[in-house]
Amino acid sequence: MVVPELRPWRDARPRVARVANAVRPRLARAAGAVRPGLTRAADAVRPSLARTADAVKPQVARLARVSRPKTVKTWQYTAGAAGAGLALAATVVTAAGPWDSSGQRTAERDRAVALEQLGGTDHEGRSGAAAAGPRPAPSAPSVLVGLGTTAVTVKSAPTAKALAAVLGPLLGNPALGARHTAAVVDVASGKRLFATGAGTALTPASTTKIATAVAALSALGADHRLTTRAALEPDTKELVLVGGGDPTLTARPDADGWASLRTLAEETAAALKKRDITKVTLSYDKTLYAGSEIHPIGVNDNLAPVSALMADEARTDDTMSGPAPRVTDPATDATRKFAAFLAEHGVRTTSPGPSKATGRAEVLAEVSSPPLSALVERMLTNSDNDIAEALARQTAVASKQRADFEGGGKAVRGRLDKLGLPLAGADFHDGSGLDRADRLTANLLTALLVKAGDPAHPELRPVLTGLPVAGFTGTLTSRYTDGAAGVVRAKTGTLTGVNTLAGTVVDQDGRLLAFAFLTSGTTDPAAAQRALDRTASALAACGCG
């Protein structure tokens, strides 16, 4: 048996120091906790991950026997997943080598380069992307290629009867509320293996971001970048800061690979001085987006006003993710910071106000975000609402829809429809899932994940590589401490009374499975999360072919 491996979409990632600091200590603790008992397994993993699995978890191998599935208790699957997850996580970390700043294994990245030399449309700078921006990765090989081999050796997919025996009792946990739906699909074949209420639409919470990611990547491409410009009007000498809808634009001293407002100011000042201009009327243009900037939930620390021009997601602290106080006018805030940076380079400005750059304005300087693939991964890993709403509006712009909440929802639906995905019952009111009126089905969520793993759609690969890794990254960092750490990759969703989980898992027979669990009417969010985690862990420990 060879366990399939997800390939990262790209070779060049933003070096996000804060993410690195969050990921590496947890990896070290996890690996250190299990390494004493796994030395021989780590040595064995290079020639064969299957032999590693047999060496470190014979008890799970016994659970995975399929000849007598009914004789295995549900609790045994969840308990077995704990050992399996830690073993697999530790041995793969040991064998694959260091992790980069986002939690991806550098060995995965390097092997993707070796396997496929031809890159995406931006590879080697041939597409004319900004030279200062991070380079995108080469095109990734098939998502189902196994570790250490170009062939896939796996057993048959789990049977519906066996999965029902394992998952049914776990989904019946009262902690999962009044209603629940679920689906499990074999990614390789697209065959649905298990379902309960899978066609019933429920509030998806942040698992909506999976749909937003697929739609944006489909509409714009994985190499697309969001560009912020400084343009000079030829007649009035008005300098206009033109927002391109990049929520990751940063004003911080260390940009960590993201587009830098400081760099834009420095280059703009240099261009002005070449024209003997040291004082300008400063304006900003945020007209790329339309409609209200305030989400239907109102002013909330989980989301800034949705503006085409903002710096650091309009946060008033030094965080990069999670709830934080926000400024009330992101565009004015970003432009004032831009003015301060211009002043540092000898250019004085007026107090900024709103405007719109004309077609005759001369672009003096511009900075671009990393490729869209990087933004999608950051959005999914951290459940970043600001990026999600930006991507919904960018999808609207690309689809010639009005770039507001309603237009973003229409554009997302339209793109998913073009991909042939099952949209019955689905309803999109935003890109983040904060709107309780959103509706998705377990069928659609698993279909989105299967589509992201389709070799015919490599541009969608960041949807899989961006999913948080259980026990290691993003919103799953502190979860699965007693479950399938390192094995489950999933997007979480939480609103009052709503808990959801959708992602991928490799079962004991080496099959890559997509799953979606949605619940409503929960009263204890922590208990509901634990119940969902146990269900995903049981799926990881299942040898139910």
matplotlib code that plots the C-alpha trace (Angstrom):
import matplotlib.pyplot as plt

x = [0.0, 1.3, -0.4, -1.4, 0.2, -1.2, 1.2, 1.6, 0.5, 3.5, 7.2, 7.4, 5.5, 5.4, 7.8, 5.3, 7.4, 4.4, 3.0, 6.4, 6.7, 3.2, 3.8, 7.4, 7.1, 4.0, 5.7, 8.7, 6.6, 4.6, 7.6, 9.5, 6.7, 6.6, 10.1, 11.6, 9.3, 9.4, 13.2, 13.0, 9.8, 11.5, 14.3, 11.9, 9.6, 12.0, 11.7, 8.1, 5.6, 3.5, 6.2, 6.4, 2.7, 3.0, 5.9, 4.4, 0.8, 0.0, -2.9, -4.5, -3.7, -5.8, -8.6, -8.4, -9.1, -12.2, -13.3, -15.2, -16.1, -19.1, -16.9, -14.9, -16.4, -16.7, -14.6, -11.8, -11.7, -11.3, -8.7, -6.8, -6.8, -4.8, -1.9, -2.1, -2.2, 0.8, 2.8, 2.2, 2.8, 6.1, 7.5, 6.5, 8.1, 11.2, 11.4, 10.3, 12.6, 12.0, 8.7, 8.5, 6.8, 3.3, 3.4, 4.1, 6.9, 9.9, 10.5, 7.0, 7.8, 11.2, 9.9, 7.1, 9.8, 11.8, 8.8, 7.5, 9.8, 7.1, 5.5, 2.3, 1.6, 3.8, 6.7, 10.1, 8.4, 7.1, 3.6, 4.8, 4.0, 5.6, 9.3, 9.3, 6.5, 7.1, 7.4, 4.7, 5.5, 5.8, 2.6, 1.9, 1.8, -1.3, -2.7, -3.0, 0.7, 2.0, 5.0, 8.2, 6.7, 4.9, 2.4, -0.6, -0.9, -4.0, -6.8, -10.4, -12.6, -14.5, -17.9, -21.1, -22.2, -18.9, -18.8, -22.3, -21.4, -18.4, -19.8, -23.5, -23.1, -20.7, -23.0, -25.8, -24.0, -26.4, -23.6, -24.1, -27.5, -31.0, -30.0, -26.9, -25.9, -22.9, -21.2, -18.0, -16.6, -13.7, -11.6, -10.0, -13.3, -15.7, -18.0, -20.1, -19.4, -21.6, -24.4, -27.0, -29.1, -26.4, -28.7, -30.2, -28.9, -27.8, -25.9, -22.3, -20.5, -16.9, -16.9, -18.4, -14.8, -14.2, -16.8, -15.3, -11.8, -12.9, -14.9, -12.1, -9.4, -11.7, -12.5, -9.0, -6.5, -4.0, -1.3, -3.4, -2.2, -4.0, -2.2, -2.2, -1.1, 0.0, -1.1, -0.4, -3.1, -1.3, -3.2, -3.9, -0.8, -3.1, -1.6, -4.2, -3.6, -5.7, -6.9, -6.8, -8.7, -5.7, -6.5, -3.0, -1.3, 0.8, 2.2, 4.5, 8.3, 8.7, 6.3, 7.2, 6.6, 3.2, 2.8, 4.3, 2.8, 6.2, 7.8, 5.1, 5.7, 9.4, 9.1, 6.4, 8.5, 11.5, 9.3, 7.9, 11.4, 12.4, 9.7, 10.8, 7.6, 7.9, 4.3, 1.1, -2.6, -3.2, -6.4, -7.5, -9.6, -11.6, -14.2, -13.3, -15.9, -19.5, -22.3, -22.1, -18.8, -20.5, -21.3, -24.9, -23.8, -22.8, -19.5, -17.6, -14.0, -14.1, -14.2, -13.2, -15.4, -14.9, -12.9, -10.9, -8.1, -6.9, -3.6, -3.2, -6.9, -7.5, -6.4, -5.4, -3.0, -0.2, -2.1, -2.4, -5.4, -8.4, -10.7, -9.2, -10.4, -10.6, -10.5, -13.9, -12.5, -9.8, -9.2, -8.5, -6.4, -4.2, -3.8, -2.7, -0.1, 1.0, 1.3, 3.5, 5.8, 6.0, 7.0, 9.8, 11.1, 10.7, 7.3, 4.6, 0.9, -2.5, -4.9, -6.3, -9.8, -11.8, -11.4, -11.3, -8.2, -8.9, -7.8, -5.1, -3.4, 0.2, 1.1, 4.2, 4.6, 2.7, 3.0, 1.3, 0.2, 1.6, -0.3, -3.9, -2.9, -1.1, -4.1, -6.4, -4.2, -3.9, -7.7, -8.4, -5.7, -6.6, -10.3, -9.6, -12.9, -11.3, -9.6, -12.8, -14.9, -12.2, -12.1, -15.9, -15.7, -12.8, -14.8, -17.7, -15.4, -14.1, -17.6, -18.9, -21.2, -21.6, -18.8, -20.9, -22.2, -25.0, -22.9, -20.2, -22.7, -24.1, -20.6, -19.6, -22.7, -22.2, -18.6, -19.5, -22.3, -19.9, -17.8, -20.8, -21.1, -24.4, -25.9, -29.4, -30.3, -27.2, -27.5, -24.6, -24.9, -21.2, -17.8, -16.8, -19.8, -20.5, -24.0, -26.4, -28.6, -25.9, -26.8, -24.7, -25.1, -22.7, -23.0, -21.7, -18.8, -17.5, -17.9, -15.9, -13.0, -13.1, -13.0, -10.0, -8.2, -9.1, -5.9, -7.9, -8.1, -4.6, -5.5, -7.8, -5.1, -4.6, -8.0, -6.6, -3.1, -4.6, -6.8, -5.6, -3.6, -5.1, -3.0, -0.5, -1.8, -4.4, -7.8, -6.9, -3.7, -5.2, -7.6, -7.1, -4.6, -6.2, -7.1, -5.8, -3.2, -1.4, -3.8, -7.0, -7.0, -10.2, -11.9, -13.8, -17.0, -18.5, -21.4, -23.8, -25.7, -23.7, -20.7, -19.3, -16.2, -15.2, -11.9, -9.9, -8.4, -6.3, -7.8, -6.0, -6.2, -4.6, -7.7, -8.0, -11.5, -13.4, -15.9, -18.3, -20.2, -22.8, -24.7, -27.3, -28.9, -25.8, -25.7, -22.1, -19.6, -16.7, -18.5, -19.7, -16.2, -14.9, -17.7, -16.9, -13.2, -13.9, -15.9, -13.1, -10.6, -12.7, -12.7, -8.9, -8.6, -11.1, -9.9, -13.4, -12.8]
y = [0.0, 3.5, 6.4, 9.1, 12.5, 16.0, 18.0, 21.7, 23.9, 26.1, 26.3, 29.9, 30.8, 34.0, 33.6, 34.4, 34.4, 34.4, 31.3, 29.6, 30.4, 28.9, 25.7, 24.6, 24.4, 22.2, 20.0, 19.7, 18.8, 16.2, 14.6, 14.7, 13.0, 10.0, 9.7, 7.5, 4.7, 5.3, 5.3, 2.1, 3.2, 6.4, 4.4, 2.2, 5.0, 5.9, 2.6, 2.0, 3.9, 0.7, -1.1, 1.9, 1.7, -2.0, -1.5, 1.3, 0.5, -3.3, -2.7, -0.4, -2.9, -5.4, -2.9, -2.3, -5.9, -6.0, -9.6, -8.9, -5.2, -5.6, -7.0, -3.8, -1.3, 2.3, 3.5, 1.2, 3.1, 6.5, 5.2, 3.5, 6.7, 8.5, 6.1, 6.0, 9.8, 10.4, 7.6, 8.8, 12.5, 11.7, 9.4, 11.6, 14.6, 12.6, 11.2, 14.3, 16.7, 20.4, 22.2, 25.6, 28.7, 27.7, 24.1, 22.4, 19.9, 21.2, 17.7, 17.7, 21.0, 19.9, 16.6, 18.4, 20.5, 17.4, 15.5, 18.3, 20.9, 22.8, 25.4, 27.4, 30.5, 32.7, 30.3, 31.9, 35.3, 34.5, 35.9, 39.4, 39.4, 42.0, 41.0, 42.0, 39.6, 36.0, 33.4, 30.8, 27.1, 24.7, 22.9, 20.2, 16.5, 14.4, 14.7, 11.0, 10.2, 8.2, 8.9, 7.6, 6.4, 7.6, 4.7, 4.5, 1.2, 1.2, -1.3, -0.9, 1.9, 1.4, -0.2, 1.7, -0.9, -0.9, 2.9, 3.1, 0.7, 3.0, 6.4, 5.9, 5.7, 8.6, 10.9, 10.0, 11.7, 14.2, 16.8, 17.1, 18.8, 18.4, 17.9, 16.6, 15.6, 13.8, 12.5, 10.5, 10.2, 8.4, 11.1, 8.8, 7.6, 10.3, 7.6, 8.4, 5.8, 7.1, 9.6, 10.7, 13.7, 14.6, 16.5, 18.6, 22.2, 23.5, 26.5, 25.8, 28.5, 28.8, 25.7, 28.2, 29.3, 26.0, 27.1, 30.6, 29.2, 26.9, 29.7, 32.3, 29.9, 28.9, 32.5, 34.0, 31.2, 30.2, 32.6, 35.7, 38.6, 41.6, 44.8, 48.2, 51.2, 54.8, 56.9, 60.5, 62.6, 64.5, 67.8, 68.2, 66.4, 64.5, 61.3, 58.6, 55.4, 52.9, 49.8, 46.5, 44.6, 43.1, 42.5, 41.2, 44.5, 45.3, 48.5, 46.6, 46.9, 43.3, 42.4, 38.7, 38.3, 40.1, 43.3, 46.2, 49.7, 50.9, 49.7, 51.3, 54.6, 54.4, 53.7, 56.3, 59.0, 58.1, 58.5, 61.8, 63.2, 62.3, 64.7, 67.3, 66.9, 67.0, 68.0, 66.4, 66.3, 62.8, 60.8, 57.2, 55.1, 52.2, 52.0, 48.5, 47.3, 48.4, 48.5, 48.4, 47.6, 46.4, 42.7, 41.8, 40.7, 44.3, 45.7, 42.7, 41.9, 38.9, 41.0, 44.5, 46.7, 45.1, 47.7, 47.5, 49.4, 48.4, 47.6, 44.6, 43.8, 47.1, 45.5, 47.9, 45.4, 43.3, 40.1, 38.4, 36.2, 35.7, 38.4, 41.8, 45.4, 47.1, 50.7, 52.0, 53.4, 51.0, 53.1, 56.3, 54.5, 52.8, 56.1, 58.0, 55.4, 55.7, 59.5, 59.0, 56.7, 59.3, 61.9, 59.7, 60.0, 63.7, 64.0, 66.1, 65.4, 66.9, 65.2, 62.3, 62.1, 59.8, 60.0, 57.9, 57.6, 58.5, 56.5, 59.1, 58.7, 57.5, 54.6, 55.6, 52.4, 49.2, 46.3, 42.9, 40.2, 36.7, 34.4, 33.7, 30.2, 31.6, 33.8, 30.8, 28.7, 31.5, 32.0, 28.3, 27.6, 30.6, 30.8, 34.3, 36.2, 39.3, 37.3, 35.3, 38.4, 39.9, 36.7, 36.6, 40.2, 39.4, 36.5, 39.0, 41.4, 38.5, 37.3, 40.9, 40.9, 43.9, 43.6, 43.6, 40.9, 39.9, 40.0, 37.9, 35.2, 35.1, 34.9, 32.1, 30.1, 30.8, 29.5, 26.4, 25.7, 25.9, 23.2, 21.0, 20.8, 19.8, 23.1, 22.0, 23.8, 25.9, 29.6, 32.0, 35.4, 36.1, 34.6, 33.9, 31.9, 34.5, 35.0, 32.5, 32.6, 30.7, 27.1, 24.2, 20.5, 17.7, 16.6, 19.9, 20.2, 16.7, 17.4, 20.6, 18.7, 15.9, 18.6, 20.2, 16.8, 16.2, 16.1, 18.0, 21.0, 21.6, 25.2, 24.1, 22.2, 25.0, 24.1, 20.8, 22.0, 25.0, 22.8, 23.0, 19.9, 18.3, 19.0, 21.2, 24.2, 26.9, 26.3, 22.7, 23.4, 22.6, 19.9, 16.2, 16.0, 12.6, 11.7, 11.6, 14.3, 14.8, 12.6, 14.6, 17.9, 19.8, 23.2, 24.0, 26.0, 27.5, 29.8, 29.8, 26.5, 25.4, 23.2, 21.8, 20.0, 19.2, 17.9, 14.9, 11.9, 8.9, 5.7, 2.6, 1.1, 4.1, 5.6, 9.4, 10.2, 13.5, 14.0, 16.7, 16.8, 19.5, 20.0, 22.5, 23.1, 22.4, 23.8, 23.1, 24.1, 22.4, 19.1, 19.3, 19.9, 16.9, 14.8, 15.8, 15.2, 11.7, 11.0, 12.1, 10.2, 7.0, 7.5, 7.8, 4.5, 2.7, -0.2, -0.7, -1.9]
z = [0.0, -0.9, 0.7, -1.8, -1.3, -2.1, -4.2, -3.5, -6.4, -6.4, -5.8, -4.4, -1.4, 0.7, 3.6, 6.4, 9.6, 11.9, 10.2, 10.4, 14.1, 14.7, 12.6, 13.4, 17.2, 17.0, 14.4, 16.7, 19.7, 17.8, 16.2, 19.5, 21.3, 19.0, 17.6, 20.3, 19.4, 15.7, 14.8, 12.9, 11.2, 10.0, 8.5, 6.7, 5.3, 2.5, 0.6, 1.5, 3.5, 3.6, 5.6, 7.9, 8.6, 9.2, 11.6, 13.7, 13.9, 13.7, 16.0, 13.4, 10.7, 12.6, 12.9, 9.2, 8.2, 6.2, 6.5, 9.7, 9.7, 12.1, 14.8, 15.2, 17.6, 16.6, 19.5, 18.3, 15.0, 16.7, 19.2, 16.4, 14.4, 17.2, 16.9, 13.1, 12.8, 15.1, 13.5, 10.0, 10.9, 12.7, 10.1, 7.2, 8.9, 9.5, 6.0, 4.1, 5.8, 6.8, 6.4, 4.9, 6.5, 5.5, 6.8, 3.4, 3.3, 1.3, 0.0, -1.5, -3.2, -4.5, -5.8, -7.7, -9.4, -10.3, -11.7, -13.9, -15.4, -17.3, -15.1, -15.2, -17.3, -15.1, -14.9, -15.6, -15.9, -19.4, -18.8, -18.0, -14.3, -12.1, -11.7, -8.1, -7.2, -5.9, -8.6, -9.0, -8.8, -11.7, -12.5, -9.9, -10.9, -10.2, -6.7, -6.5, -7.1, -4.1, -1.9, -3.4, -6.6, -9.7, -9.5, -7.2, -5.3, -3.2, -2.3, -3.3, -1.9, 1.3, 1.0, 1.8, 4.3, 6.2, 6.3, 7.6, 10.4, 11.4, 10.8, 11.7, 15.4, 15.5, 13.5, 15.9, 18.8, 20.4, 20.5, 16.7, 17.2, 15.8, 12.2, 10.4, 6.9, 5.6, 2.5, 1.8, -1.8, -3.3, -4.9, -7.5, -9.0, -7.8, -6.5, -3.5, -0.8, 2.1, 2.4, 4.9, 3.9, 1.5, -0.8, 2.0, 2.2, 5.6, 6.8, 5.9, 7.9, 6.8, 4.6, 2.1, 1.6, -0.3, -2.9, -3.0, -3.6, -6.5, -8.1, -7.9, -9.2, -12.0, -13.0, -12.6, -12.7, -10.0, -11.2, -11.2, -9.0, -7.4, -8.2, -6.3, -8.4, -7.9, -10.9, -11.8, -13.6, -16.4, -16.1, -12.4, -11.1, -8.7, -7.4, -7.1, -5.0, -7.0, -5.0, -6.8, -4.2, -2.5, 1.2, 1.8, 0.9, 4.0, 5.5, 7.9, 7.8, 6.8, 4.0, 4.2, 0.5, 0.4, -1.6, 0.3, 0.6, 1.7, -1.5, -3.5, -1.8, -2.3, -6.0, -6.4, -4.7, -7.0, -10.1, -8.9, -8.2, -11.7, -12.8, -10.3, -8.2, -4.5, -3.5, -4.8, -4.2, -2.9, -3.6, -3.5, -5.9, -4.4, -7.2, -8.3, -5.7, -5.5, -2.9, 0.8, 2.5, 5.6, 5.8, 6.6, 10.1, 10.8, 12.2, 13.5, 14.5, 12.2, 9.0, 7.9, 5.7, 2.3, 0.4, -2.8, -1.0, 2.5, 4.2, 6.6, 6.4, 8.2, 11.4, 14.3, 15.9, 14.5, 14.0, 10.6, 11.2, 13.5, 15.0, 15.6, 15.9, 12.4, 11.2, 10.0, 6.7, 5.2, 2.1, 3.9, 6.5, 3.8, 1.9, 5.0, 5.6, 2.0, 2.5, 5.6, 3.6, 0.8, 3.3, 4.5, 0.9, 0.6, -1.0, 0.7, 0.1, 0.9, 3.1, 1.0, -0.3, -2.7, -6.4, -9.6, -11.8, -15.4, -18.4, -19.1, -15.7, -15.8, -13.6, -11.7, -9.7, -8.7, -6.4, -6.9, -4.5, -4.6, -7.0, -6.3, -5.3, -2.2, -1.3, -1.5, 0.7, 3.3, 3.2, 3.8, 6.3, 8.5, 7.6, 6.5, 6.0, 4.4, 1.7, 1.1, 0.5, -1.7, -3.8, -4.2, -5.5, -7.8, -9.2, -9.8, -11.6, -13.8, -14.5, -15.3, -12.3, -9.9, -7.4, -4.2, -1.9, -4.2, -7.3, -5.7, -4.7, -8.3, -9.8, -7.5, -8.3, -12.0, -12.0, -10.1, -12.6, -15.5, -13.7, -13.7, -9.9, -8.1, -7.1, -6.1, -2.8, -2.8, -2.0, -1.8, 0.0, 0.7, 0.1, 3.8, 5.1, 7.9, 6.4, 8.0, 4.9, 2.9, 2.1, 0.8, 0.7, 1.6, -2.0, -3.2, -0.7, -1.6, -5.3, -4.9, -3.2, -5.9, -8.6, -6.9, -7.1, -10.8, -12.9, -15.6, -13.3, -11.8, -11.3, -8.5, -6.6, -3.9, -2.6, -1.3, -0.3, 1.6, 3.8, 7.5, 8.6, 11.7, 14.7, 12.8, 10.9, 10.8, 12.4, 13.1, 15.0, 18.4, 17.3, 16.8, 19.7, 20.4, 16.8, 13.3, 13.6, 10.3, 8.4, 8.2, 6.2, 6.5, 6.4, 9.6, 10.0, 13.2, 13.8, 16.8, 16.6, 13.4, 13.2, 9.9, 8.6, 5.1, 3.7, 2.8, 4.5, 3.5, 4.9, 6.0, 2.5, 1.0, -0.6, -0.7, 0.5, 0.5, 3.2, 4.4, 7.7, 8.4, 11.6, 12.9, 16.2, 18.2, 21.7, 22.8, 20.0, 21.7, 22.1, 18.5, 17.2, 19.2, 17.8, 14.2, 14.8, 16.1, 13.0, 10.7, 12.8, 12.4, 8.6, 8.7, 10.7, 8.5, 6.3, 5.0, 1.5]

ax = plt.figure().add_subplot(projection="3d")
ax.plot(x, y, z, "-o")
ax.set_aspect("equal")
plt.show()
